[in-house]
């Protein structure tokens, strides 16, 4: 089976990073949060979106006449 070299490299890097923390998800999370705190200007904070009634109706599978 063909393997994408970029995907293979990404997976290898991910495994190497996780191995540094003995695959402990809590330790990985703490490291990521510490890295993020070092560079707060690199974190993207998007403004909150206020959904409209039509968006909510569409997401909930309401009948077409309720979506307008």
N, C-alpha and C positions, 0 to 999 in steps of 0.2 A: 504494500500500500504506500502511495506517495505521501511524503511528509513535507509540510511547508517549513523551510529552514528558519523563517522568522518566528513561527509558532514554537518550533523546537527550542530555539534559543531563549525565547521568553519563558517557556516552561522550565528550562534548566536554571535560568536566573532566579525564578520564583522559588524553585526547590532549594537552591543555594542560600537564598535569603532566609527561608523558613528553617533550614537546617541550623543556621546560626543561633536560633532560638529554640532548638530542639522541638520544632514544630508546635510550640506552645502558642496558641492563638492569642492568649492574653498578653504574653510578652511581645508578640509581633505588634499588637494593637498599641501597647505602651510605647514601643519604639516609633511607630508611625506618628503618634500624637506628639511625642517629643520632637521629632523632626519637623512637624508642622508648626509647633510653637516657636521653633528657632527662626522661622521665616513666615511671620503672619501676613506679610504683604503678598505672598504667593497663593494664599487661600482665596478661592473665589466664593463670594457670598452673594447669591442671587436674591433679588427682592422677592418677598412672598407674593405668590399669585393668588388672587381671589377668583375662584371659579364662578362662572355665571350659572344661572339656573339651567340653561340649555346644555351646558357642559355636564352638569351633574345628572341631568335626565339621561343624556346619552351614555354616560358611564354606568348608569344603573339599569340600562336596558328598558327604559320607559317607552311607551308607545310613541309613534312618530308625532302625533298631535300634541304631545306634552313637551316636545323638544323645541318648540318655537318661542 
